[in-house]
Each structure stands twice: as structure tokens, then as C-alpha cells.
Amino acid sequence: MKDWQELQINPVNKTVTVPVGNEPAMVLIDPKQGKAGLVRLVEHGDVVVKCYQGKITGFDERRSVRL
């Protein structure tokens, strides 16, 4: 999976169909913008969602190394 996979929002009943893959992921839904997406999680670290004025603007990966 890529880092971001766009998902379609059904405008009639406001639902999102999420495909199940082989890797852990989180779903981001922004109803104000009418966007939804699947974000791949990093193996070690954090994925931080960035917002501005109540809208999702992106995400940032913070990787960490285990010793």
C-alpha cells in the first residue's frame, strides 16, 4: 500500500468502504472536505495527523529506532 490511499465517500448515506489489506493502517475521514483516506502506519514510530481550522491537511511520520 502507498502512504495515502484515497477512499470514496458515498454522498447518499455518508458511508466509506474500507479495503482490508495486509498491513496496519488507520482511516482518516474529513466530512468538511468530503475526503477520506487510508494511511499506512510506520513499523516503529508515530503517525501524526495535521489539521488547520478543523480540516485535515496531511500527516507526518515520525520513525524511531529500537536498540
Predicted model as a PDB file, atoms N, CA, C, CB and O in Angstrom, pLDDT in the B-factor column:
MODEL        1                                                                  
ATOM      1  N   MET A   1       0.843  -1.175   0.000  1.00 63.00           N  
ATOM      2  CA  MET A   1       0.000   0.000   0.000  1.00 63.00           C  
ATOM      3  C   MET A   1       0.892   1.243   0.000  1.00 63.00           C  
ATOM      4  CB  MET A   1      -0.961  -0.004   1.221  1.00 63.00           C  
ATOM      5  O   MET A   1       1.963   1.241   0.606  1.00 63.00           O  
ATOM      6  N   LYS A   2       0.449   2.297  -0.677  1.00 72.00           N  
ATOM      7  CA  LYS A   2       1.140   3.581  -0.640  1.00 72.00           C  
ATOM      8  C   LYS A   2       0.932   4.200   0.741  1.00 72.00           C  
ATOM      9  CB  LYS A   2       0.626   4.536  -1.769  1.00 72.00           C  
ATOM     10  O   LYS A   2       0.189   3.665   1.564  1.00 72.00           O  
ATOM     11  N   ASP A   3       1.594   5.330   0.987  1.00 81.00           N  
ATOM     12  CA  ASP A   3       1.425   6.009   2.275  1.00 81.00           C  
ATOM     13  C   ASP A   3       0.001   6.526   2.452  1.00 81.00           C  
ATOM     14  CB  ASP A   3       2.417   7.168   2.397  1.00 81.00           C  
ATOM     15  O   ASP A   3      -0.519   6.535   3.567  1.00 81.00           O  
ATOM     16  N   TRP A   4      -0.647   6.964   1.342  1.00 85.00           N  
ATOM     17  CA  TRP A   4      -2.014   7.506   1.389  1.00 85.00           C  
ATOM     18  C   TRP A   4      -2.824   6.874   0.263  1.00 85.00           C  
ATOM     19  CB  TRP A   4      -2.014   9.075   1.263  1.00 85.00           C  
ATOM     20  O   TRP A   4      -2.397   6.882  -0.891  1.00 85.00           O  
ATOM     21  N   GLN A   5      -3.972   6.334   0.587  1.00 91.00           N  
ATOM     22  CA  GLN A   5      -4.872   5.771  -0.417  1.00 91.00           C  
ATOM     23  C   GLN A   5      -6.225   6.458  -0.280  1.00 91.00           C  
ATOM     24  CB  GLN A   5      -5.009   4.214  -0.257  1.00 91.00           C  
ATOM     25  O   GLN A   5      -6.876   6.360   0.760  1.00 91.00           O  
ATOM     26  N   GLU A   6      -6.641   7.150  -1.327  1.00 94.00           N  
ATOM     27  CA  GLU A   6      -7.924   7.868  -1.316  1.00 94.00           C  
ATOM     28  C   GLU A   6      -9.082   6.872  -1.248  1.00 94.00           C  
ATOM     29  CB  GLU A   6      -8.061   8.771  -2.576  1.00 94.00           C  
ATOM     30  O   GLU A   6      -9.068   5.852  -1.936  1.00 94.00           O  
ATOM     31  N   LEU A   7     -10.074   7.168  -0.425  1.00 94.00           N  
ATOM     32  CA  LEU A   7     -11.284   6.356  -0.308  1.00 94.00           C  
ATOM     33  C   LEU A   7     -12.477   7.199  -0.746  1.00 94.00           C  
ATOM     34  CB  LEU A   7     -11.476   5.828   1.155  1.00 94.00           C  
ATOM     35  O   LEU A   7     -12.475   8.419  -0.577  1.00 94.00           O  
ATOM     36  N   GLN A   8     -13.476   6.564  -1.297  1.00 93.00           N  
ATOM     37  CA  GLN A   8     -14.666   7.266  -1.766  1.00 93.00           C  
ATOM     38  C   GLN A   8     -15.722   7.316  -0.674  1.00 93.00           C  
ATOM     39  CB  GLN A   8     -15.231   6.593  -3.019  1.00 93.00           C  
ATOM     40  O   GLN A   8     -15.997   6.317  -0.011  1.00 93.00           O  
ATOM     41  N   ILE A   9     -16.315   8.505  -0.495  1.00 93.00           N  
ATOM     42  CA  ILE A   9     -17.431   8.667   0.440  1.00 93.00           C  
ATOM     43  C   ILE A   9     -18.723   8.607  -0.366  1.00 93.00           C  
ATOM     44  CB  ILE A   9     -17.323  10.019   1.246  1.00 93.00           C  
ATOM     45  O   ILE A   9     -18.887   9.331  -1.347  1.00 93.00           O  
ATOM     46  N   ASN A  10     -19.635   7.741   0.056  1.00 93.00           N  
ATOM     47  CA  ASN A  10     -20.941   7.661  -0.592  1.00 93.00           C  
ATOM     48  C   ASN A  10     -21.758   8.861  -0.114  1.00 93.00           C  
ATOM     49  CB  ASN A  10     -21.672   6.294  -0.267  1.00 93.00           C  
ATOM     50  O   ASN A  10     -22.092   8.939   1.068  1.00 93.00           O  
ATOM     51  N   PRO A  11     -22.086   9.794  -1.005  1.00 89.00           N  
ATOM     52  CA  PRO A  11     -22.765  11.022  -0.575  1.00 89.00           C  
ATOM     53  C   PRO A  11     -24.210  10.813  -0.116  1.00 89.00           C  
ATOM     54  CB  PRO A  11     -22.751  12.013  -1.694  1.00 89.00           C  
ATOM     55  O   PRO A  11     -24.744  11.634   0.630  1.00 89.00           O  
ATOM     56  N   VAL A  12     -24.849   9.721  -0.555  1.00 91.00           N  
ATOM     57  CA  VAL A  12     -26.245   9.478  -0.200  1.00 91.00           C  
ATOM     58  C   VAL A  12     -26.384   9.082   1.266  1.00 91.00           C  
ATOM     59  CB  VAL A  12     -26.838   8.390  -1.093  1.00 91.00           C  
ATOM     60  O   VAL A  12     -27.156   9.689   2.007  1.00 91.00           O  
ATOM     61  N   ASN A  13     -25.633   8.060   1.683  1.00 92.00           N  
ATOM     62  CA  ASN A  13     -25.763   7.590   3.067  1.00 92.00           C  
ATOM     63  C   ASN A  13     -24.527   7.875   3.918  1.00 92.00           C  
ATOM     64  CB  ASN A  13     -26.041   6.107   3.076  1.00 92.00           C  
ATOM     65  O   ASN A  13     -24.416   7.367   5.034  1.00 92.00           O  
ATOM     66  N   LYS A  14     -23.594   8.686   3.402  1.00 91.00           N  
ATOM     67  CA  LYS A  14     -22.406   9.130   4.152  1.00 91.00           C  
ATOM     68  C   LYS A  14     -21.607   7.959   4.733  1.00 91.00           C  
ATOM     69  CB  LYS A  14     -22.825  10.069   5.281  1.00 91.00           C  
ATOM     70  O   LYS A  14     -21.291   7.950   5.922  1.00 91.00           O  
ATOM     71  N   THR A  15     -21.286   6.978   3.897  1.00 94.00           N  
ATOM     72  CA  THR A  15     -20.501   5.832   4.332  1.00 94.00           C  
ATOM     73  C   THR A  15     -19.217   5.737   3.514  1.00 94.00           C  
ATOM     74  CB  THR A  15     -21.319   4.532   4.207  1.00 94.00           C  
ATOM     75  O   THR A  15     -19.115   6.289   2.419  1.00 94.00           O  
ATOM     76  N   VAL A  16     -18.238   5.020   4.075  1.00 95.00           N  
ATOM     77  CA  VAL A  16     -16.958   4.780   3.420  1.00 95.00           C  
ATOM     78  C   VAL A  16     -16.718   3.280   3.448  1.00 95.00           C  
ATOM     79  CB  VAL A  16     -15.784   5.568   4.119  1.00 95.00           C  
ATOM     80  O   VAL A  16     -16.874   2.647   4.493  1.00 95.00           O  
ATOM     81  N   THR A  17     -16.342   2.706   2.316  1.00 94.00           N  
ATOM     82  CA  THR A  17     -15.968   1.300   2.262  1.00 94.00           C  
ATOM     83  C   THR A  17     -14.451   1.222   2.376  1.00 94.00           C  
ATOM     84  CB  THR A  17     -16.479   0.616   0.943  1.00 94.00           C  
ATOM     85  O   THR A  17     -13.730   1.843   1.595  1.00 94.00           O  
ATOM     86  N   VAL A  18     -13.971   0.458   3.351  1.00 93.00           N  
ATOM     87  CA  VAL A  18     -12.543   0.372   3.630  1.00 93.00           C  
ATOM     88  C   VAL A  18     -12.028  -1.012   3.223  1.00 93.00           C  
ATOM     89  CB  VAL A  18     -12.255   0.648   5.133  1.00 93.00           C  
ATOM     90  O   VAL A  18     -12.491  -2.026   3.745  1.00 93.00           O  
ATOM     91  N   PRO A  19     -11.063  -1.051   2.282  1.00 91.00           N  
ATOM     92  CA  PRO A  19     -10.478  -2.342   1.927  1.00 91.00           C  
ATOM     93  C   PRO A  19      -9.533  -2.816   3.032  1.00 91.00           C  
ATOM     94  CB  PRO A  19      -9.726  -2.247   0.578  1.00 91.00           C  
ATOM     95  O   PRO A  19      -8.823  -2.012   3.636  1.00 91.00           O  
ATOM     96  N   VAL A  20      -9.529  -4.103   3.288  1.00 88.00           N  
ATOM     97  CA  VAL A  20      -8.637  -4.662   4.294  1.00 88.00           C  
ATOM     98  C   VAL A  20      -7.407  -5.199   3.578  1.00 88.00           C  
ATOM     99  CB  VAL A  20      -9.344  -5.783   5.131  1.00 88.00           C  
ATOM    100  O   VAL A  20      -7.512  -6.045   2.690  1.00 88.00           O  
ATOM    101  N   GLY A  21      -6.253  -4.705   3.968  1.00 86.00           N  
ATOM    102  CA  GLY A  21      -5.003  -5.137   3.342  1.00 86.00           C  
ATOM    103  C   GLY A  21      -4.224  -6.053   4.262  1.00 86.00           C  
ATOM    104  O   GLY A  21      -4.785  -6.699   5.147  1.00 86.00           O  
ATOM    105  N   ASN A  22      -2.905  -6.098   4.034  1.00 90.00           N  
ATOM    106  CA  ASN A  22      -2.036  -6.963   4.828  1.00 90.00           C  
ATOM    107  C   ASN A  22      -1.244  -6.200   5.879  1.00 90.00           C  
ATOM    108  CB  ASN A  22      -1.087  -7.702   3.924  1.00 90.00           C  
ATOM    109  O   ASN A  22      -0.549  -6.811   6.692  1.00 90.00           O  
ATOM    110  N   GLU A  23      -1.339  -4.859   5.874  1.00 89.00           N  
ATOM    111  CA  GLU A  23      -0.561  -4.036   6.789  1.00 89.00           C  
ATOM    112  C   GLU A  23      -1.489  -3.227   7.694  1.00 89.00           C  
ATOM    113  CB  GLU A  23       0.379  -3.102   6.007  1.00 89.00           C  
ATOM    114  O   GLU A  23      -2.625  -2.941   7.317  1.00 89.00           O  
ATOM    115  N   PRO A  24      -1.012  -2.855   8.888  1.00 90.00           N  
ATOM    116  CA  PRO A  24      -1.817  -1.997   9.748  1.00 90.00           C  
ATOM    117  C   PRO A  24      -1.999  -0.615   9.118  1.00 90.00           C  
ATOM    118  CB  PRO A  24      -1.167  -1.869  11.134  1.00 90.00           C  
ATOM    119  O   PRO A  24      -1.076  -0.073   8.510  1.00 90.00           O  
ATOM    120  N   ALA A  25      -3.188  -0.060   9.267  1.00 92.00           N  
ATOM    121  CA  ALA A  25      -3.491   1.248   8.692  1.00 92.00           C  
ATOM    122  C   ALA A  25      -4.551   1.939   9.530  1.00 92.00           C  
ATOM    123  CB  ALA A  25      -3.960   1.114   7.226  1.00 92.00           C  
ATOM    124  O   ALA A  25      -5.238   1.305  10.331  1.00 92.00           O  
ATOM    125  N   MET A  26      -4.678   3.250   9.338  1.00 92.00           N  
ATOM    126  CA  MET A  26      -5.760   3.983  10.001  1.00 92.00           C  
ATOM    127  C   MET A  26      -6.557   4.721   8.937  1.00 92.00           C  
ATOM    128  CB  MET A  26      -5.204   4.979  11.079  1.00 92.00           C  
ATOM    129  O   MET A  26      -6.036   5.074   7.879  1.00 92.00           O  
ATOM    130  N   VAL A  27      -7.813   4.944   9.235  1.00 94.00           N  
ATOM    131  CA  VAL A  27      -8.719   5.634   8.319  1.00 94.00           C  
ATOM    132  C   VAL A  27      -8.880   7.072   8.789  1.00 94.00           C  
ATOM    133  CB  VAL A  27     -10.103   4.913   8.239  1.00 94.00           C  
ATOM    134  O   VAL A  27      -9.167   7.321   9.961  1.00 94.00           O  
ATOM    135  N   LEU A  28      -8.696   8.018   7.874  1.00 94.00           N  
ATOM    136  CA  LEU A  28      -8.932   9.430   8.170  1.00 94.00           C  
ATOM    137  C   LEU A  28     -10.155   9.879   7.383  1.00 94.00           C  
ATOM    138  CB  LEU A  28      -7.680  10.308   7.820  1.00 94.00           C  
ATOM    139  O   LEU A  28     -10.213   9.695   6.168  1.00 94.00           O  
ATOM    140  N   ILE A  29     -11.124  10.463   8.062  1.00 94.00           N  
ATOM    141  CA  ILE A  29     -12.338  10.949   7.410  1.00 94.00           C  
ATOM    142  C   ILE A  29     -12.520  12.413   7.765  1.00 94.00           C  
ATOM    143  CB  ILE A  29     -13.586  10.113   7.831  1.00 94.00           C  
ATOM    144  O   ILE A  29     -12.554  12.774   8.941  1.00 94.00           O  
ATOM    145  N   ASP A  30     -12.638  13.260   6.739  1.00 93.00           N  
ATOM    146  CA  ASP A  30     -12.846  14.693   6.934  1.00 93.00           C  
ATOM    147  C   ASP A  30     -14.147  15.077   6.236  1.00 93.00           C  
ATOM    148  CB  ASP A  30     -11.634  15.532   6.381  1.00 93.00           C  
ATOM    149  O   ASP A  30     -14.139  15.384   5.044  1.00 93.00           O  
ATOM    150  N   PRO A  31     -15.276  15.062   6.969  1.00 89.00           N  
ATOM    151  CA  PRO A  31     -16.562  15.356   6.343  1.00 89.00           C  
ATOM    152  C   PRO A  31     -16.674  16.793   5.844  1.00 89.00           C  
ATOM    153  CB  PRO A  31     -17.670  15.078   7.314  1.00 89.00           C  
ATOM    154  O   PRO A  31     -17.444  17.057   4.921  1.00 89.00           O  
ATOM    155  N   LYS A  32     -15.924  17.732   6.433  1.00 88.00           N  
ATOM    156  CA  LYS A  32     -15.968  19.120   5.963  1.00 88.00           C  
ATOM    157  C   LYS A  32     -15.455  19.236   4.527  1.00 88.00           C  
ATOM    158  CB  LYS A  32     -15.140  20.023   6.891  1.00 88.00           C  
ATOM    159  O   LYS A  32     -15.981  20.017   3.734  1.00 88.00           O  
ATOM    160  N   GLN A  33     -14.431  18.458   4.202  1.00 91.00           N  
ATOM    161  CA  GLN A  33     -13.859  18.496   2.861  1.00 91.00           C  
ATOM    162  C   GLN A  33     -14.430  17.401   1.957  1.00 91.00           C  
ATOM    163  CB  GLN A  33     -12.351  18.362   2.941  1.00 91.00           C  
ATOM    164  O   GLN A  33     -14.191  17.401   0.749  1.00 91.00           O  
ATOM    165  N   GLY A  34     -15.178  16.478   2.540  1.00 91.00           N  
ATOM    166  CA  GLY A  34     -15.717  15.372   1.767  1.00 91.00           C  
ATOM    167  C   GLY A  34     -14.646  14.403   1.306  1.00 91.00           C  
ATOM    168  O   GLY A  34     -14.746  13.814   0.230  1.00 91.00           O  
ATOM    169  N   LYS A  35     -13.611  14.241   2.136  1.00 92.00           N  
ATOM    170  CA  LYS A  35     -12.493  13.363   1.789  1.00 92.00           C  
ATOM    171  C   LYS A  35     -12.309  12.283   2.841  1.00 92.00           C  
ATOM    172  CB  LYS A  35     -11.200  14.172   1.633  1.00 92.00           C  
ATOM    173  O   LYS A  35     -12.603  12.476   4.021  1.00 92.00           O  
ATOM    174  N   ALA A  36     -11.818  11.147   2.383  1.00 94.00           N  
ATOM    175  CA  ALA A  36     -11.473  10.053   3.280  1.00 94.00           C  
ATOM    176  C   ALA A  36     -10.257   9.350   2.698  1.00 94.00           C  
ATOM    177  CB  ALA A  36     -12.673   9.058   3.471  1.00 94.00           C  
ATOM    178  O   ALA A  36     -10.067   9.312   1.483  1.00 94.00           O  
ATOM    179  N   GLY A  37      -9.438   8.793   3.582  1.00 93.00           N  
ATOM    180  CA  GLY A  37      -8.248   8.114   3.105  1.00 93.00           C  
ATOM    181  C   GLY A  37      -7.746   7.089   4.090  1.00 93.00           C  
ATOM    182  O   GLY A  37      -8.090   7.098   5.273  1.00 93.00           O  
ATOM    183  N   LEU A  38      -6.924   6.208   3.566  1.00 93.00           N  
ATOM    184  CA  LEU A  38      -6.308   5.147   4.344  1.00 93.00           C  
ATOM    185  C   LEU A  38      -4.825   5.483   4.451  1.00 93.00           C  
ATOM    186  CB  LEU A  38      -6.542   3.729   3.690  1.00 93.00           C  
ATOM    187  O   LEU A  38      -4.170   5.697   3.431  1.00 93.00           O  
ATOM    188  N   VAL A  39      -4.285   5.533   5.666  1.00 92.00           N  
ATOM    189  CA  VAL A  39      -2.887   5.885   5.896  1.00 92.00           C  
ATOM    190  C   VAL A  39      -2.161   4.679   6.470  1.00 92.00           C  
ATOM    191  CB  VAL A  39      -2.764   7.107   6.846  1.00 92.00           C  
ATOM    192  O   VAL A  39      -2.586   4.105   7.473  1.00 92.00           O  
ATOM    193  N   ARG A  40      -1.065   4.302   5.827  1.00 89.00           N  
ATOM    194  CA  ARG A  40      -0.246   3.184   6.304  1.00 89.00           C  
ATOM    195  C   ARG A  40       0.493   3.616   7.560  1.00 89.00           C  
ATOM    196  CB  ARG A  40       0.758   2.710   5.209  1.00 89.00           C  
ATOM    197  O   ARG A  40       1.017   4.728   7.617  1.00 89.00           O  
ATOM    198  N   LEU A  41       0.542   2.754   8.564  1.00 89.00           N  
ATOM    199  CA  LEU A  41       1.256   3.050   9.799  1.00 89.00           C  
ATOM    200  C   LEU A  41       2.726   2.658   9.651  1.00 89.00           C  
ATOM    201  CB  LEU A  41       0.611   2.312  10.998  1.00 89.00           C  
ATOM    202  O   LEU A  41       3.052   1.700   8.951  1.00 89.00           O  
ATOM    203  N   VAL A  42       3.604   3.402  10.311  1.00 85.00           N  
ATOM    204  CA  VAL A  42       5.021   3.060  10.289  1.00 85.00           C  
ATOM    205  C   VAL A  42       5.253   1.886  11.229  1.00 85.00           C  
ATOM    206  CB  VAL A  42       5.903   4.280  10.693  1.00 85.00           C  
ATOM    207  O   VAL A  42       4.490   1.677  12.173  1.00 85.00           O  
ATOM    208  N   GLU A  43       6.317   1.113  10.964  1.00 84.00           N  
ATOM    209  CA  GLU A  43       6.566  -0.076  11.771  1.00 84.00           C  
ATOM    210  C   GLU A  43       6.968   0.294  13.201  1.00 84.00           C  
ATOM    211  CB  GLU A  43       7.655  -0.934  11.125  1.00 84.00           C  
ATOM    212  O   GLU A  43       6.491  -0.310  14.161  1.00 84.00           O  
ATOM    213  N   HIS A  44       7.845   1.289  13.335  1.00 86.00           N  
ATOM    214  CA  HIS A  44       8.259   1.780  14.654  1.00 86.00           C  
ATOM    215  C   HIS A  44       8.196   3.297  14.613  1.00 86.00           C  
ATOM    216  CB  HIS A  44       9.704   1.277  15.042  1.00 86.00           C  
ATOM    217  O   HIS A  44       8.932   3.930  13.856  1.00 86.00           O  
ATOM    218  N   GLY A  45       7.331   3.878  15.414  1.00 87.00           N  
ATOM    219  CA  GLY A  45       7.227   5.332  15.453  1.00 87.00           C  
ATOM    220  C   GLY A  45       5.786   5.777  15.561  1.00 87.00           C  
ATOM    221  O   GLY A  45       4.922   5.034  16.027  1.00 87.00           O  
ATOM    222  N   ASP A  46       5.535   7.016  15.118  1.00 89.00           N  
ATOM    223  CA  ASP A  46       4.214   7.622  15.229  1.00 89.00           C  
ATOM    224  C   ASP A  46       3.767   8.154  13.876  1.00 89.00           C  
ATOM    225  CB  ASP A  46       4.218   8.748  16.275  1.00 89.00           C  
ATOM    226  O   ASP A  46       4.585   8.559  13.050  1.00 89.00           O  
ATOM    227  N   VAL A  47       2.473   8.149  13.666  1.00 89.00           N  
ATOM    228  CA  VAL A  47       1.865   8.845  12.537  1.00 89.00           C  
ATOM    229  C   VAL A  47       0.986   9.932  13.154  1.00 89.00           C  
ATOM    230  CB  VAL A  47       1.029   7.856  11.590  1.00 89.00           C  
ATOM    231  O   VAL A  47       0.050   9.637  13.898  1.00 89.00           O  
ATOM    232  N   VAL A  48       1.294  11.183  12.841  1.00 90.00           N  
ATOM    233  CA  VAL A  48       0.613  12.324  13.438  1.00 90.00           C  
ATOM    234  C   VAL A  48      -0.240  13.000  12.373  1.00 90.00           C  
ATOM    235  CB  VAL A  48       1.630  13.327  14.054  1.00 90.00           C  
ATOM    236  O   VAL A  48       0.253  13.330  11.294  1.00 90.00           O  
ATOM    237  N   VAL A  49      -1.521  13.205  12.675  1.00 91.00           N  
ATOM    238  CA  VAL A  49      -2.440  13.862  11.747  1.00 91.00           C  
ATOM    239  C   VAL A  49      -2.325  15.364  11.927  1.00 91.00           C  
ATOM    240  CB  VAL A  49      -3.904  13.389  11.971  1.00 91.00           C  
ATOM    241  O   VAL A  49      -2.370  15.867  13.050  1.00 91.00           O  
ATOM    242  N   LYS A  50      -2.177  16.087  10.813  1.00 92.00           N  
ATOM    243  CA  LYS A  50      -2.066  17.540  10.861  1.00 92.00           C  
ATOM    244  C   LYS A  50      -3.392  18.162  10.453  1.00 92.00           C  
ATOM    245  CB  LYS A  50      -0.922  18.038   9.945  1.00 92.00           C  
ATOM    246  O   LYS A  50      -4.017  17.740   9.480  1.00 92.00           O  
ATOM    247  N   CYS A  51      -3.815  19.175  11.210  1.00 91.00           N  
ATOM    248  CA  CYS A  51      -5.082  19.850  10.960  1.00 91.00           C  
ATOM    249  C   CYS A  51      -4.883  21.357  10.969  1.00 91.00           C  
ATOM    250  CB  CYS A  51      -6.133  19.440  12.006  1.00 91.00           C  
ATOM    251  O   CYS A  51      -3.977  21.878  11.619  1.00 91.00           O  
ATOM    252  N   TYR A  52      -5.751  22.046  10.231  1.00 92.00           N  
ATOM    253  CA  TYR A  52      -5.761  23.501  10.228  1.00 92.00           C  
ATOM    254  C   TYR A  52      -7.203  23.954  10.099  1.00 92.00           C  
ATOM    255  CB  TYR A  52      -4.879  24.080   9.077  1.00 92.00           C  
ATOM    256  O   TYR A  52      -7.885  23.587   9.143  1.00 92.00           O  
ATOM    257  N   GLN A  53      -7.669  24.738  11.037  1.00 92.00           N  
ATOM    258  CA  GLN A  53      -9.035  25.255  11.072  1.00 92.00           C  
ATOM    259  C   GLN A  53     -10.076  24.138  10.965  1.00 92.00           C  
ATOM    260  CB  GLN A  53      -9.238  26.259   9.946  1.00 92.00           C  
ATOM    261  O   GLN A  53     -11.073  24.265  10.254  1.00 92.00           O  
ATOM    262  N   GLY A  54      -9.825  23.047  11.681  1.00 89.00           N  
ATOM    263  CA  GLY A  54     -10.779  21.943  11.733  1.00 89.00           C  
ATOM    264  C   GLY A  54     -10.798  21.055  10.506  1.00 89.00           C  
ATOM    265  O   GLY A  54     -11.706  20.238  10.360  1.00 89.00           O  
ATOM    266  N   LYS A  55      -9.806  21.192   9.603  1.00 91.00           N  
ATOM    267  CA  LYS A  55      -9.731  20.366   8.399  1.00 91.00           C  
ATOM    268  C   LYS A  55      -8.404  19.618   8.397  1.00 91.00           C  
ATOM    269  CB  LYS A  55      -9.882  21.231   7.111  1.00 91.00           C  
ATOM    270  O   LYS A  55      -7.377  20.164   8.799  1.00 91.00           O  
ATOM    271  N   ILE A  56      -8.428  18.366   7.945  1.00 91.00           N  
ATOM    272  CA  ILE A  56      -7.206  17.573   7.845  1.00 91.00           C  
ATOM    273  C   ILE A  56      -6.371  18.115   6.688  1.00 91.00           C  
ATOM    274  CB  ILE A  56      -7.529  16.054   7.642  1.00 91.00           C  
ATOM    275  O   ILE A  56      -6.856  18.238   5.563  1.00 91.00           O  
ATOM    276  N   THR A  57      -5.104  18.437   6.979  1.00 91.00           N  
ATOM    277  CA  THR A  57      -4.227  18.976   5.941  1.00 91.00           C  
ATOM    278  C   THR A  57      -3.132  18.003   5.535  1.00 91.00           C  
ATOM    279  CB  THR A  57      -3.605  20.261   6.413  1.00 91.00           C  
ATOM    280  O   THR A  57      -2.482  18.203   4.509  1.00 91.00           O  
ATOM    281  N   GLY A  58      -2.917  16.961   6.314  1.00 89.00           N  
ATOM    282  CA  GLY A  58      -1.882  15.990   5.975  1.00 89.00           C  
ATOM    283  C   GLY A  58      -1.544  15.135   7.174  1.00 89.00           C  
ATOM    284  O   GLY A  58      -2.254  15.113   8.179  1.00 89.00           O  
ATOM    285  N   PHE A  59      -0.428  14.426   7.032  1.00 89.00           N  
ATOM    286  CA  PHE A  59       0.053  13.601   8.137  1.00 89.00           C  
ATOM    287  C   PHE A  59       1.565  13.561   8.087  1.00 89.00           C  
ATOM    288  CB  PHE A  59      -0.542  12.166   8.075  1.00 89.00           C  
ATOM    289  O   PHE A  59       2.176  13.808   7.047  1.00 89.00           O  
ATOM    290  N   ASP A  60       2.163  13.244   9.230  1.00 90.00           N  
ATOM    291  CA  ASP A  60       3.601  13.241   9.363  1.00 90.00           C  
ATOM    292  C   ASP A  60       4.012  11.930   9.998  1.00 90.00           C  
ATOM    293  CB  ASP A  60       4.096  14.448  10.191  1.00 90.00           C  
ATOM    294  O   ASP A  60       3.397  11.482  10.966  1.00 90.00           O  
ATOM    295  N   GLU A  61       5.060  11.310   9.451  1.00 88.00           N  
ATOM    296  CA  GLU A  61       5.583  10.068  10.021  1.00 88.00           C  
ATOM    297  C   GLU A  61       6.793  10.396  10.882  1.00 88.00           C  
ATOM    298  CB  GLU A  61       5.959   9.046   8.903  1.00 88.00           C  
ATOM    299  O   GLU A  61       7.711  11.087  10.439  1.00 88.00           O  
ATOM    300  N   ARG A  62       6.792   9.903  12.105  1.00 87.00           N  
ATOM    301  CA  ARG A  62       7.921  10.072  12.991  1.00 87.00           C  
ATOM    302  C   ARG A  62       8.457   8.689  13.319  1.00 87.00           C  
ATOM    303  CB  ARG A  62       7.526  10.854  14.280  1.00 87.00           C  
ATOM    304  O   ARG A  62       7.918   7.990  14.178  1.00 87.00           O  
ATOM    305  N   ARG A  63       9.491   8.311  12.649  1.00 84.00           N  
ATOM    306  CA  ARG A  63      10.051   6.975  12.820  1.00 84.00           C  
ATOM    307  C   ARG A  63      11.022   6.956  14.000  1.00 84.00           C  
ATOM    308  CB  ARG A  63      10.759   6.515  11.530  1.00 84.00           C  
ATOM    309  O   ARG A  63      11.715   7.939  14.263  1.00 84.00           O  
ATOM    310  N   SER A  64      11.063   5.839  14.697  1.00 83.00           N  
ATOM    311  CA  SER A  64      12.011   5.667  15.798  1.00 83.00           C  
ATOM    312  C   SER A  64      12.796   4.378  15.585  1.00 83.00           C  
ATOM    313  CB  SER A  64      11.278   5.646  17.172  1.00 83.00           C  
ATOM    314  O   SER A  64      12.357   3.476  14.872  1.00 83.00           O  
ATOM    315  N   VAL A  65      13.942   4.310  16.204  1.00 77.00           N  
ATOM    316  CA  VAL A  65      14.810   3.143  16.057  1.00 77.00           C  
ATOM    317  C   VAL A  65      14.887   2.437  17.398  1.00 77.00           C  
ATOM    318  CB  VAL A  65      16.233   3.547  15.553  1.00 77.00           C  
ATOM    319  O   VAL A  65      15.117   3.062  18.433  1.00 77.00           O  
ATOM    320  N   ARG A  66      14.694   1.144  17.366  1.00 74.00           N  
ATOM    321  CA  ARG A  66      14.813   0.354  18.603  1.00 74.00           C  
ATOM    322  C   ARG A  66      16.240  -0.161  18.718  1.00 74.00           C  
ATOM    323  CB  ARG A  66      13.792  -0.837  18.623  1.00 74.00           C  
ATOM    324  O   ARG A  66      16.826  -0.633  17.744  1.00 74.00           O  
ATOM    325  N   LEU A  67      16.783  -0.062  19.913  1.00 73.00           N  
ATOM    326  CA  LEU A  67      18.165  -0.517  20.159  1.00 73.00           C  
ATOM    327  C   LEU A  67      18.187  -1.891  20.763  1.00 73.00           C  
ATOM    328  CB  LEU A  67      18.901   0.451  21.071  1.00 73.00           C  
ATOM    329  O   LEU A  67      19.261  -2.429  21.035  1.00 73.00           O  
TER     330      LEU A  67                                                      
ENDMDL                                                                          
END                                                                             
